[in-house]
């Protein structure tokens, strides 16, 4: 008589949004059927559900404030579901923040996350001095729409466009600190590096540079699509958050200490 495999304890996945956005970008995310996953969006102070909190502009202080939020949420969740596991996901601007916060939470709890999934983001040492340069508001909005992360329909709402521009400029102020404040960031838990083949801002080879920020092995996954592919079609990212070493049939070894999976699809 065979014994049934006991169900795995769920993973609580803390998701950090891209620049100019709030955790609302994850409100439509649902765990794939059969995947034991709980999805939690994380916002900066002054944004989303934390709109009444004072904005934090210094990167180390911002990381500490967001780590407070994640640690408190995880403790509360574990009071109801002991043994709950945790992981982090960050897309683009949110990737560096997510890994910094995960490292801080791990130190506070004395417990590593299952893994951190980093999507479409340049490592700190490759960050440019500026992303938006001296673009005026109209040009900045056009860039946001062209990048694929902002629906063009939002541009008809003046209040919304002002908010989007303000959030993007605020996040650029934070992003400019990545190279200085996060260049020495090191964790000892696994990384999943999610790269889109047609991303005009971050190549798969550049994504591989994140491996130097962990002493644990990393797993690089290439998917079809552009910069926002992982957010617009999140099934792969969510599955990887639970099983970070899942391989497609095309999987093959990557660099030393790294495995690589290539997912088929239109190029």
C-alpha positions as CSV (number, residue, x, y, z in Angstrom):
1,X,0.0,0.0,0.0
2,X,1.4,3.4,-1.0
3,X,1.2,6.3,1.3
4,X,-0.1,9.7,0.1
5,X,2.6,12.4,-0.1
6,X,1.9,15.0,2.6
7,X,1.0,18.4,1.2
8,X,3.8,21.0,1.4
9,X,3.5,23.9,3.7
10,X,2.5,27.0,1.6
11,X,5.0,29.6,0.5
12,X,4.0,33.2,1.3
13,X,5.4,35.2,-1.6
14,X,6.2,38.9,-1.0
15,X,6.0,40.8,-4.3
16,X,7.6,44.2,-5.0
17,X,6.4,46.3,-7.9
18,X,8.3,48.0,-10.7
19,X,9.0,51.7,-10.7
20,X,6.1,54.1,-10.8
21,X,3.7,51.4,-9.5
22,X,2.2,50.1,-6.3
23,X,1.4,46.6,-5.2
24,X,-1.9,46.9,-7.1
25,X,-0.1,45.5,-10.1
26,X,-0.3,42.1,-8.4
27,X,-3.9,42.2,-7.4
28,X,-4.8,39.9,-10.4
29,X,-2.2,37.3,-9.6
30,X,-3.5,33.9,-8.6
31,X,-1.5,30.9,-7.6
32,X,-1.6,28.2,-10.3
33,X,-3.9,25.3,-9.5
34,X,-2.2,23.0,-7.0
35,X,0.6,25.4,-6.2
36,X,0.8,26.1,-2.5
37,X,1.3,29.8,-2.7
38,X,0.1,32.9,-1.0
39,X,0.7,36.2,-2.8
40,X,1.3,39.4,-0.8
41,X,2.1,42.8,-2.4
42,X,4.6,45.0,-0.6
43,X,4.4,48.8,-0.8
44,X,6.8,51.6,0.1
45,X,5.7,54.0,2.9
46,X,3.5,56.7,1.3
47,X,2.1,54.4,-1.4
48,X,-0.9,52.1,-1.9
49,X,-2.3,50.9,1.5
50,X,0.6,52.8,3.2
51,X,-0.4,56.1,1.6
52,X,-0.7,57.9,4.9
53,X,2.9,56.9,6.0
54,X,5.7,59.4,5.5
55,X,7.7,58.8,2.4
56,X,11.2,57.4,2.9
57,X,13.9,58.6,0.5
58,X,17.1,57.1,1.9
59,X,17.6,53.6,0.6
60,X,18.8,51.8,3.8
61,X,15.9,53.4,5.8
62,X,13.4,52.4,3.1
63,X,14.7,48.8,3.2
64,X,14.3,48.8,7.0
65,X,10.8,50.1,6.8
66,X,9.7,47.6,4.2
67,X,11.4,44.8,6.2
68,X,9.4,45.8,9.2
69,X,6.2,45.3,7.1
70,X,7.2,41.9,5.8
71,X,8.4,40.6,9.1
72,X,5.3,41.7,10.9
73,X,3.1,40.2,8.2
74,X,5.0,36.9,8.3
75,X,4.8,36.6,12.1
76,X,1.0,37.3,12.0
77,X,0.5,34.7,9.2
78,X,2.5,32.1,11.1
79,X,0.4,32.6,14.2
80,X,-2.5,31.1,12.2
81,X,-0.4,28.7,10.0
82,X,2.7,27.6,11.9
83,X,5.6,26.5,9.6
84,X,4.6,28.8,6.8
85,X,7.5,29.3,4.4
86,X,8.3,32.5,2.6
87,X,10.0,33.9,-0.5
88,X,10.3,37.2,-2.4
89,X,9.6,38.4,-6.0
90,X,10.7,41.7,-7.5
91,X,10.3,43.0,-11.0
92,X,12.6,45.6,-12.5
93,X,13.0,48.4,-9.9
94,X,11.4,46.1,-7.4
95,X,14.1,43.3,-7.8
96,X,16.8,45.2,-5.9
97,X,14.4,46.3,-3.2
98,X,13.0,42.8,-2.8
99,X,16.5,41.2,-2.3
100,X,17.6,43.9,0.1
101,X,14.4,43.5,2.1
102,X,14.7,39.7,2.1
103,X,18.2,39.9,3.4
104,X,17.1,42.2,6.2
105,X,14.1,40.0,7.2
106,X,16.3,36.9,7.1
107,X,18.8,38.5,9.6
108,X,16.0,39.6,11.9
109,X,14.2,36.2,11.9
110,X,17.3,34.1,11.8
111,X,15.8,32.3,8.9
112,X,16.4,32.4,5.1
113,X,13.6,32.6,2.6
114,X,13.0,29.6,0.3
115,X,14.4,31.8,-2.6
116,X,14.2,35.2,-4.2
117,X,12.9,35.5,-7.7
118,X,14.4,38.5,-9.5
119,X,12.8,39.6,-12.8
120,X,14.0,41.9,-15.6
121,X,16.4,43.9,-13.5
122,X,20.0,45.1,-13.9
123,X,22.3,44.2,-11.0
124,X,23.4,47.1,-8.8
125,X,26.9,47.4,-10.5
126,X,25.2,47.8,-13.9
127,X,22.8,50.5,-12.9
128,X,23.0,53.6,-15.1
129,X,23.3,57.1,-13.6
130,X,19.8,57.9,-14.8
131,X,16.9,56.1,-16.5
132,X,14.6,59.1,-17.2
133,X,17.2,61.8,-17.7
134,X,15.8,65.2,-18.2
135,X,12.5,64.0,-19.8
136,X,9.5,66.3,-19.2
137,X,6.3,64.8,-17.9
138,X,4.8,64.2,-21.3
139,X,7.9,62.4,-22.6
140,X,8.1,60.4,-19.4
141,X,4.5,59.2,-19.7
142,X,5.2,58.2,-23.3
143,X,8.2,56.2,-22.2
144,X,6.2,54.4,-19.5
145,X,3.5,53.4,-22.1
146,X,6.2,52.3,-24.6
147,X,7.9,50.2,-22.0
148,X,4.6,48.2,-21.6
149,X,4.0,48.8,-17.9
150,X,1.4,51.5,-18.2
151,X,-2.0,51.2,-19.9
152,X,-2.4,54.0,-22.5
153,X,-6.0,54.3,-21.3
154,X,-4.7,55.8,-18.1
155,X,-3.4,58.9,-20.0
156,X,-7.0,60.2,-20.4
157,X,-7.2,60.7,-16.6
158,X,-5.2,63.9,-15.6
159,X,-5.2,63.0,-11.9
160,X,-3.8,59.5,-12.7
161,X,-1.1,60.8,-15.0
162,X,0.1,63.2,-12.4
163,X,0.3,60.4,-9.9
164,X,2.2,58.1,-12.3
165,X,4.7,60.8,-13.1
166,X,5.2,61.6,-9.4
167,X,5.7,58.0,-8.4
168,X,8.1,57.4,-11.3
169,X,10.3,60.4,-10.3
170,X,10.2,59.3,-6.7
171,X,11.4,55.8,-7.6
172,X,14.1,57.2,-9.8
173,X,15.5,59.0,-6.8
174,X,15.6,55.6,-5.0
175,X,17.0,53.7,-8.0
176,X,19.9,56.1,-8.3
177,X,21.1,54.8,-4.9
178,X,21.2,51.1,-5.9
179,X,24.7,51.2,-7.3
180,X,26.1,52.7,-4.1
181,X,23.9,51.1,-1.4
182,X,23.3,47.6,-2.8
183,X,26.5,46.8,-4.6
184,X,27.8,44.8,-1.7
185,X,24.5,43.0,-1.0
186,X,25.0,39.3,-0.4
187,X,22.6,36.6,0.6
188,X,23.0,32.9,1.3
189,X,19.7,31.7,-0.2
190,X,19.0,30.6,-3.8
191,X,18.1,33.1,-6.5
192,X,15.9,32.5,-9.5
193,X,16.8,35.0,-12.3
194,X,13.9,35.5,-14.7
195,X,14.9,37.1,-18.1
196,X,12.8,37.8,-21.1
197,X,14.5,37.3,-24.4
198,X,13.1,40.4,-26.1
199,X,13.6,42.8,-23.1
200,X,15.1,46.0,-24.5
201,X,16.4,47.1,-21.1
202,X,17.9,44.0,-19.5
203,X,19.4,41.1,-21.5
204,X,19.6,37.5,-20.2
205,X,23.4,37.9,-19.9
206,X,23.0,40.9,-17.7
207,X,20.5,39.2,-15.5
208,X,23.1,36.5,-14.9
209,X,25.1,39.0,-13.1
210,X,22.8,38.7,-10.1
211,X,24.4,35.4,-9.3
212,X,27.3,37.2,-7.6
213,X,24.9,38.5,-4.9
214,X,24.3,35.0,-3.4
215,X,26.6,32.3,-2.0
216,X,23.9,29.8,-3.0
217,X,23.4,28.5,-6.5
218,X,21.2,30.5,-8.9
219,X,18.8,29.3,-11.5
220,X,18.4,31.4,-14.6
221,X,15.2,31.1,-16.6
222,X,14.7,32.6,-20.0
223,X,11.1,33.3,-21.2
224,X,9.7,34.8,-24.4
225,X,8.5,38.4,-24.4
226,X,9.5,41.8,-23.5
227,X,10.4,43.7,-20.3
228,X,7.0,43.1,-18.6
229,X,6.5,39.5,-19.7
230,X,6.8,38.0,-16.2
231,X,4.2,40.4,-14.8
232,X,1.7,40.1,-17.7
233,X,2.0,36.3,-17.7
234,X,3.0,35.4,-14.2
235,X,2.3,31.7,-14.2
236,X,6.0,30.8,-14.7
237,X,7.2,33.2,-12.0
238,X,4.7,31.9,-9.5
239,X,5.6,28.3,-10.1
240,X,9.3,29.1,-9.8
241,X,8.6,30.9,-6.4
242,X,7.6,27.5,-5.0
243,X,9.9,25.3,-7.0
244,X,12.9,27.4,-8.0
245,X,14.7,24.6,-9.7
246,X,11.9,23.4,-12.0
247,X,13.2,22.6,-15.4
248,X,11.6,22.7,-18.8
249,X,12.6,20.0,-21.3
250,X,15.0,22.5,-22.9
251,X,16.8,23.0,-19.6
252,X,20.6,22.9,-19.8
253,X,23.6,23.8,-17.6
254,X,24.5,27.4,-17.3
255,X,27.7,28.9,-15.9
256,X,29.4,27.3,-12.9
257,X,27.1,27.4,-9.9
258,X,24.2,28.2,-12.2
259,X,21.5,26.2,-14.0
260,X,19.6,27.5,-17.0
261,X,16.1,26.8,-18.3
262,X,14.9,28.1,-21.7
263,X,11.1,28.2,-22.1
264,X,9.8,28.0,-25.6
265,X,7.5,30.5,-27.1
266,X,7.2,33.2,-29.8
267,X,10.3,35.3,-30.2
